[in-house]
Amino acid sequence: MPIITILLYAVAIYMIFRTMTMSKRTKKNRILIDAMHSIQDEDVFFEKINALIDNEQGLFKGKAQTIKLWGMVYHQRLIRFQEVLDEINVDSLMLRDKNGNISIQNDEDTFVYLYLAIPEMLYSNGNLEEREMMKEKLKPYEDIMKNQIVCALSEAMDRCFEDRDDKGLGFCENLLSGEYGGYVYSKSMIGLYKSIAATQAAKIYADNNETEKYEELVPMIQDFAQSGIGARWVKGLHLNIPTALDEDSEDEEEETEEVNEETEVSSEETIAEPVEETVEAAEAEDAPKEADKTENKEDAE
């Protein structure tokens, strides 16, 4: 048999295998999203999410456990918070290549919940003890995550909430101006990160009575507040920004769709080839340039 024919057969088999893998992953994501859409019905949500946890292993088990933790904070069922938090295997959410380099881009949406969404909700609800538990859980990953935007934004958020240093304003302003070269992130997430940074910066401007800078961010925050996760951030920071969402029930329905549409998109885009992208400070937001694999590894080390 000619070598070219053998190669074509090999490529065909590989494509079929990858298609089946992507299809299986997409189906699991849809099941997870369906569970999250039931967040308002406490009993139904926990029944669905517990079934997922019982039937999954590895990455999807970690995703489901993280979403369960989010639901526990939402419904203020915090008696077993530490127990469920301890059960999450953060390592299972990371990819390691043959050289030992670590990437989260195949599951970055879950890290948004671990580093941003759950801590923000805990802060807004006054659950400071549980928020410290989250920080302790993630502390062993500081070196691994230090070049990830999701981690850097989490640190800026901590400085804002704890009224430390510059309250995280410097990083938020750099992120908004496009000065985040060297940081690693998924392209599909950068808009969400910038919206969160704008909201955090607006909080600091409001506290400092910097009205002009605050007003410049209002249109961006209003757009962000049309989603459930944005409305929650605005409400949690006590910003006087009119939103189109009226009640928590509507907020949470939209929040589930907002972040988990990112889950579905980012998972489908990255399952074949995880994206690690760095952007030079001068690059425009609307036209980010992908770095090659060598540059990505250097940035992540």
VEXTOR-744956 format. One record per residue (C-alpha): x, y, z. Coordinates in nm, 2 decimals. Example, Ala and Ser with C-alpha at 12.3 -4.5 7.8 and 13.67 -1.06 7.14 Angstrom:
<pt px="1.23" py="-0.45" pz="0.78"/>
<pt px="1.37" py="-0.11" pz="0.71"/>
***
This chain:
<pt px="0.00" py="0.00" pz="0.00"/>
<pt px="0.15" py="0.34" pz="-0.10"/>
<pt px="0.27" py="0.55" pz="0.20"/>
<pt px="0.04" py="0.84" pz="0.10"/>
<pt px="-0.26" py="0.61" pz="0.13"/>
<pt px="-0.15" py="0.50" pz="0.48"/>
<pt px="-0.11" py="0.86" pz="0.58"/>
<pt px="-0.45" py="0.95" pz="0.46"/>
<pt px="-0.61" py="0.66" pz="0.65"/>
<pt px="-0.42" py="0.77" pz="0.96"/>
<pt px="-0.54" py="1.13" pz="0.92"/>
<pt px="-0.90" py="1.01" pz="0.87"/>
<pt px="-0.89" py="0.79" pz="1.18"/>
<pt px="-0.75" py="1.08" pz="1.39"/>
<pt px="-1.02" py="1.32" pz="1.26"/>
<pt px="-1.29" py="1.08" pz="1.35"/>
<pt px="-1.15" py="1.02" pz="1.69"/>
<pt px="-1.12" py="1.40" pz="1.76"/>
<pt px="-1.47" py="1.46" pz="1.64"/>
<pt px="-1.61" py="1.20" pz="1.87"/>
<pt px="-1.41" py="1.34" pz="2.16"/>
<pt px="-1.54" py="1.69" pz="2.09"/>
<pt px="-1.89" py="1.57" pz="2.06"/>
<pt px="-1.87" py="1.39" pz="2.39"/>
<pt px="-1.72" py="1.69" pz="2.57"/>
<pt px="-1.99" py="1.92" pz="2.42"/>
<pt px="-2.26" py="1.69" pz="2.54"/>
<pt px="-2.12" py="1.69" pz="2.90"/>
<pt px="-2.10" py="2.07" pz="2.89"/>
<pt px="-2.46" py="2.09" pz="2.79"/>
<pt px="-2.56" py="1.87" pz="3.08"/>
<pt px="-2.36" py="2.09" pz="3.32"/>
<pt px="-2.52" py="2.40" pz="3.18"/>
<pt px="-2.87" py="2.25" pz="3.21"/>
<pt px="-2.79" py="2.19" pz="3.58"/>
<pt px="-2.69" py="2.55" pz="3.62"/>
<pt px="-3.00" py="2.68" pz="3.45"/>
<pt px="-3.19" py="2.52" pz="3.74"/>
<pt px="-3.01" py="2.72" pz="4.00"/>
<pt px="-3.32" py="2.90" pz="4.12"/>
<pt px="-3.48" py="2.57" pz="4.21"/>
<pt px="-3.26" py="2.46" pz="4.50"/>
<pt px="-3.36" py="2.10" pz="4.52"/>
<pt px="-3.35" py="2.04" pz="4.14"/>
<pt px="-3.01" py="2.21" pz="4.11"/>
<pt px="-2.84" py="2.00" pz="4.38"/>
<pt px="-3.00" py="1.68" pz="4.26"/>
<pt px="-2.87" py="1.74" pz="3.90"/>
<pt px="-2.52" py="1.86" pz="4.01"/>
<pt px="-2.48" py="1.57" pz="4.26"/>
<pt px="-2.57" py="1.32" pz="3.99"/>
<pt px="-2.30" py="1.47" pz="3.77"/>
<pt px="-2.04" py="1.45" pz="4.04"/>
<pt px="-2.13" py="1.09" pz="4.11"/>
<pt px="-2.10" py="0.99" pz="3.74"/>
<pt px="-1.79" py="1.18" pz="3.63"/>
<pt px="-1.42" py="1.16" pz="3.69"/>
<pt px="-1.12" py="1.40" pz="3.63"/>
<pt px="-1.19" py="1.73" pz="3.46"/>
<pt px="-1.57" py="1.72" pz="3.45"/>
<pt px="-1.60" py="1.60" pz="3.81"/>
<pt px="-1.39" py="1.91" pz="3.91"/>
<pt px="-1.61" py="2.14" pz="3.70"/>
<pt px="-1.93" py="2.00" pz="3.86"/>
<pt px="-1.78" py="2.02" pz="4.21"/>
<pt px="-1.69" py="2.39" pz="4.14"/>
<pt px="-2.04" py="2.47" pz="4.02"/>
<pt px="-2.18" py="2.29" pz="4.33"/>
<pt px="-1.97" py="2.52" pz="4.54"/>
<pt px="-2.11" py="2.82" pz="4.35"/>
<pt px="-2.46" py="2.69" pz="4.41"/>
<pt px="-2.39" py="2.65" pz="4.78"/>
<pt px="-2.29" py="3.01" pz="4.81"/>
<pt px="-2.59" py="3.13" pz="4.61"/>
<pt px="-2.83" py="2.94" pz="4.83"/>
<pt px="-2.62" py="3.01" pz="5.15"/>
<pt px="-2.58" py="2.64" pz="5.22"/>
<pt px="-2.24" py="2.68" pz="5.38"/>
<pt px="-2.23" py="2.41" pz="5.65"/>
<pt px="-2.04" py="2.17" pz="5.42"/>
<pt px="-1.85" py="2.45" pz="5.23"/>
<pt px="-1.50" py="2.34" pz="5.35"/>
<pt px="-1.58" py="1.97" pz="5.28"/>
<pt px="-1.69" py="2.03" pz="4.92"/>
<pt px="-1.40" py="2.28" pz="4.86"/>
<pt px="-1.15" py="2.02" pz="4.98"/>
<pt px="-1.30" py="1.76" pz="4.74"/>
<pt px="-1.21" py="1.97" pz="4.43"/>
<pt px="-0.90" py="1.85" pz="4.26"/>
<pt px="-0.76" py="2.16" pz="4.10"/>
<pt px="-0.48" py="1.96" pz="3.93"/>
<pt px="-0.74" py="1.77" pz="3.73"/>
<pt px="-0.85" py="2.10" pz="3.57"/>
<pt px="-0.50" py="2.17" pz="3.44"/>
<pt px="-0.32" py="2.03" pz="3.13"/>
<pt px="0.04" py="1.92" pz="3.15"/>
<pt px="0.25" py="1.87" pz="2.84"/>
<pt px="0.54" py="1.63" pz="2.80"/>
<pt px="0.78" py="1.90" pz="2.92"/>
<pt px="0.58" py="1.97" pz="3.24"/>
<pt px="0.44" py="2.30" pz="3.13"/>
<pt px="0.09" py="2.37" pz="3.27"/>
<pt px="-0.21" py="2.52" pz="3.09"/>
<pt px="-0.56" py="2.61" pz="3.21"/>
<pt px="-0.69" py="2.73" pz="2.87"/>
<pt px="-0.88" py="2.41" pz="2.81"/>
<pt px="-1.10" py="2.48" pz="3.11"/>
<pt px="-1.04" py="2.85" pz="3.20"/>
<pt px="-1.41" py="2.91" pz="3.26"/>
<pt px="-1.40" py="2.69" pz="3.57"/>
<pt px="-1.11" py="2.90" pz="3.70"/>
<pt px="-1.32" py="3.21" pz="3.65"/>
<pt px="-1.56" py="3.06" pz="3.91"/>
<pt px="-1.27" py="2.96" pz="4.15"/>
<pt px="-1.08" py="3.29" pz="4.13"/>
<pt px="-1.35" py="3.55" pz="4.06"/>
<pt px="-1.72" py="3.46" pz="4.07"/>
<pt px="-1.73" py="3.26" pz="4.39"/>
<pt px="-1.50" py="3.49" pz="4.59"/>
<pt px="-1.69" py="3.79" pz="4.47"/>
<pt px="-2.02" py="3.64" pz="4.58"/>
<pt px="-1.87" py="3.55" pz="4.92"/>
<pt px="-1.75" py="3.91" pz="4.97"/>
<pt px="-2.09" py="4.05" pz="4.87"/>
<pt px="-2.27" py="3.82" pz="5.11"/>
<pt px="-2.03" py="3.89" pz="5.39"/>
<pt px="-1.90" py="3.53" pz="5.40"/>
<pt px="-1.54" py="3.63" pz="5.48"/>
<pt px="-1.45" py="3.31" pz="5.65"/>
<pt px="-1.54" py="3.10" pz="5.35"/>
<pt px="-1.36" py="3.35" pz="5.13"/>
<pt px="-1.04" py="3.29" pz="5.32"/>
<pt px="-1.09" py="2.92" pz="5.27"/>
<pt px="-1.10" py="2.98" pz="4.90"/>
<pt px="-0.77" py="3.17" pz="4.92"/>
<pt px="-0.61" py="2.89" pz="5.11"/>
<pt px="-0.72" py="2.63" pz="4.86"/>
<pt px="-0.57" py="2.82" pz="4.57"/>
<pt px="-0.25" py="2.93" pz="4.75"/>
<pt px="-0.04" py="2.63" pz="4.64"/>
<pt px="-0.10" py="2.73" pz="4.28"/>
<pt px="0.04" py="3.08" pz="4.31"/>
<pt px="0.35" py="3.01" pz="4.11"/>
<pt px="0.17" py="2.81" pz="3.84"/>
<pt px="-0.10" py="3.08" pz="3.80"/>
<pt px="0.10" py="3.40" pz="3.84"/>
<pt px="0.10" py="3.48" pz="3.47"/>
<pt px="-0.27" py="3.40" pz="3.41"/>
<pt px="-0.49" py="3.70" pz="3.38"/>
<pt px="-0.77" py="3.53" pz="3.59"/>
<pt px="-0.53" py="3.50" pz="3.88"/>
<pt px="-0.39" py="3.86" pz="3.85"/>
<pt px="-0.74" py="4.00" pz="3.83"/>
<pt px="-0.83" py="3.80" pz="4.14"/>
<pt px="-0.54" py="3.95" pz="4.33"/>
<pt px="-0.64" py="4.30" pz="4.22"/>
<pt px="-0.99" py="4.22" pz="4.34"/>
<pt px="-0.86" py="4.11" pz="4.68"/>
<pt px="-0.66" py="4.44" pz="4.71"/>
<pt px="-0.98" py="4.63" pz="4.63"/>
<pt px="-1.20" py="4.44" pz="4.88"/>
<pt px="-0.93" py="4.45" pz="5.15"/>
<pt px="-0.84" py="4.82" pz="5.09"/>
<pt px="-0.47" py="4.74" pz="5.04"/>
<pt px="-0.20" py="4.91" pz="4.84"/>
<pt px="-0.35" py="5.08" pz="4.53"/>
<pt px="-0.66" py="4.87" pz="4.57"/>
<pt px="-0.58" py="4.69" pz="4.25"/>
<pt px="-0.64" py="5.00" pz="4.04"/>
<pt px="-0.31" py="4.98" pz="3.85"/>
<pt px="-0.37" py="4.64" pz="3.72"/>
<pt px="-0.73" py="4.72" pz="3.62"/>
<pt px="-0.63" py="5.03" pz="3.44"/>
<pt px="-0.35" py="4.84" pz="3.25"/>
<pt px="-0.60" py="4.57" pz="3.15"/>
<pt px="-0.85" py="4.82" pz="3.02"/>
<pt px="-0.58" py="5.01" pz="2.82"/>
<pt px="-0.45" py="4.69" pz="2.66"/>
<pt px="-0.13" py="4.67" pz="2.86"/>
<pt px="-0.13" py="4.30" pz="2.95"/>
<pt px="0.15" py="4.17" pz="2.74"/>
<pt px="0.31" py="3.86" pz="2.90"/>
<pt px="-0.01" py="3.74" pz="3.06"/>
<pt px="-0.18" py="3.42" pz="2.94"/>
<pt px="-0.55" py="3.40" pz="2.88"/>
<pt px="-0.82" py="3.26" pz="2.65"/>
<pt px="-0.93" py="3.49" pz="2.38"/>
<pt px="-1.30" py="3.42" pz="2.45"/>
<pt px="-1.26" py="3.54" pz="2.81"/>
<pt px="-1.08" py="3.88" pz="2.76"/>
<pt px="-1.40" py="4.07" pz="2.72"/>
<pt px="-1.53" py="3.94" pz="3.06"/>
<pt px="-1.20" py="4.02" pz="3.23"/>
<pt px="-1.21" py="4.38" pz="3.10"/>
<pt px="-1.57" py="4.42" pz="3.21"/>
<pt px="-1.48" py="4.30" pz="3.56"/>
<pt px="-1.17" py="4.53" pz="3.57"/>
<pt px="-1.39" py="4.83" pz="3.47"/>
<pt px="-1.63" py="4.76" pz="3.75"/>
<pt px="-1.35" py="4.73" pz="4.00"/>
<pt px="-1.19" py="5.05" pz="3.88"/>
<pt px="-1.52" py="5.23" pz="3.89"/>
<pt px="-1.56" py="5.13" pz="4.26"/>
<pt px="-1.22" py="5.28" pz="4.34"/>
<pt px="-1.30" py="5.60" pz="4.14"/>
<pt px="-1.63" py="5.64" pz="4.33"/>
<pt px="-1.46" py="5.60" pz="4.66"/>
<pt px="-1.20" py="5.86" pz="4.56"/>
<pt px="-1.46" py="6.10" pz="4.42"/>
<pt px="-1.29" py="6.09" pz="4.08"/>
<pt px="-1.61" py="6.16" pz="3.90"/>
<pt px="-1.47" py="6.22" pz="3.55"/>
<pt px="-1.29" py="5.88" pz="3.54"/>
<pt px="-1.59" py="5.71" pz="3.69"/>
<pt px="-1.82" py="5.86" pz="3.42"/>
<pt px="-1.59" py="5.74" pz="3.15"/>
<pt px="-1.65" py="5.38" pz="3.26"/>
<pt px="-2.03" py="5.40" pz="3.30"/>
<pt px="-2.12" py="5.30" pz="2.94"/>
<pt px="-1.90" py="4.99" pz="2.96"/>
<pt px="-2.04" py="4.89" pz="3.30"/>
<pt px="-2.39" py="4.94" pz="3.18"/>
<pt px="-2.33" py="4.70" pz="2.90"/>
<pt px="-2.17" py="4.45" pz="3.15"/>
<pt px="-2.47" py="4.49" pz="3.38"/>
<pt px="-2.71" py="4.36" pz="3.11"/>
<pt px="-2.58" py="4.02" pz="3.20"/>
<pt px="-2.65" py="3.84" pz="3.53"/>
<pt px="-2.28" py="3.82" pz="3.63"/>
<pt px="-2.24" py="4.19" pz="3.56"/>
<pt px="-2.55" py="4.29" pz="3.75"/>
<pt px="-2.42" py="4.09" pz="4.04"/>
<pt px="-2.08" py="4.26" pz="4.03"/>
<pt px="-2.24" py="4.61" pz="4.02"/>
<pt px="-2.48" py="4.52" pz="4.30"/>
<pt px="-2.21" py="4.37" pz="4.51"/>
<pt px="-1.99" py="4.68" pz="4.48"/>
<pt px="-2.28" py="4.91" pz="4.55"/>
<pt px="-2.23" py="5.11" pz="4.23"/>
<pt px="-2.51" py="5.34" pz="4.12"/>
<pt px="-2.54" py="5.21" pz="3.77"/>
<pt px="-2.89" py="5.16" pz="3.62"/>
<pt px="-2.94" py="4.81" pz="3.48"/>
<pt px="-3.20" py="4.65" pz="3.28"/>
<pt px="-3.22" py="4.35" pz="3.51"/>
<pt px="-3.46" py="4.40" pz="3.80"/>
<pt px="-3.45" py="4.11" pz="4.04"/>
<pt px="-3.20" py="3.85" pz="4.16"/>
<pt px="-3.40" py="3.57" pz="3.99"/>
<pt px="-3.36" py="3.73" pz="3.65"/>
<pt px="-3.00" py="3.82" pz="3.73"/>
<pt px="-2.91" py="3.46" pz="3.80"/>
<pt px="-3.08" py="3.32" pz="3.50"/>
<pt px="-2.88" py="3.55" pz="3.28"/>
<pt px="-2.56" py="3.49" pz="3.48"/>
<pt px="-2.59" py="3.12" pz="3.41"/>
<pt px="-2.63" py="3.18" pz="3.04"/>
<pt px="-2.35" py="3.44" pz="3.03"/>
<pt px="-2.06" py="3.25" pz="3.19"/>
<pt px="-2.16" py="2.90" pz="3.06"/>
<pt px="-2.20" py="3.01" pz="2.70"/>
<pt px="-1.84" py="3.10" pz="2.75"/>
<pt px="-1.79" py="2.74" pz="2.89"/>
<pt px="-1.94" py="2.59" pz="2.58"/>
<pt px="-1.76" py="2.81" pz="2.34"/>
<pt px="-1.42" py="2.80" pz="2.51"/>
<pt px="-1.44" py="2.42" pz="2.55"/>
<pt px="-1.53" py="2.36" pz="2.19"/>
<pt px="-1.26" py="2.59" pz="2.06"/>
<pt px="-0.99" py="2.46" pz="2.28"/>
<pt px="-1.04" py="2.09" pz="2.30"/>
<pt px="-0.84" py="2.03" pz="1.98"/>
<pt px="-0.56" py="2.27" pz="2.06"/>
<pt px="-0.55" py="2.47" pz="2.38"/>
<pt px="-0.50" py="2.84" pz="2.32"/>
<pt px="-0.24" py="3.03" pz="2.52"/>
<pt px="-0.22" py="3.38" pz="2.39"/>
<pt px="-0.01" py="3.68" pz="2.49"/>
<pt px="-0.08" py="4.03" pz="2.37"/>
<pt px="0.18" py="4.31" pz="2.35"/>
<pt px="0.09" py="4.63" pz="2.53"/>
<pt px="0.04" py="4.83" pz="2.20"/>
<pt px="-0.19" py="4.58" pz="2.04"/>
<pt px="-0.56" py="4.68" pz="1.99"/>
<pt px="-0.82" py="4.48" pz="2.17"/>
<pt px="-1.02" py="4.40" pz="1.86"/>
<pt px="-0.73" py="4.24" pz="1.68"/>
<pt px="-0.53" py="4.04" pz="1.92"/>
<pt px="-0.23" py="3.86" pz="1.77"/>
<pt px="-0.16" py="3.50" pz="1.87"/>
<pt px="0.18" py="3.42" pz="1.99"/>
<pt px="0.36" py="3.10" pz="1.88"/>
<pt px="0.39" py="2.81" pz="2.11"/>
<pt px="0.75" py="2.90" pz="2.21"/>
<pt px="0.64" py="3.24" pz="2.32"/>
<pt px="0.35" py="3.10" pz="2.51"/>
<pt px="0.57" py="2.86" pz="2.71"/>
<pt px="0.81" py="3.14" pz="2.80"/>
<pt px="0.53" py="3.36" pz="2.92"/>
<pt px="0.39" py="3.08" pz="3.13"/>
<pt px="0.71" py="2.98" pz="3.30"/>
***
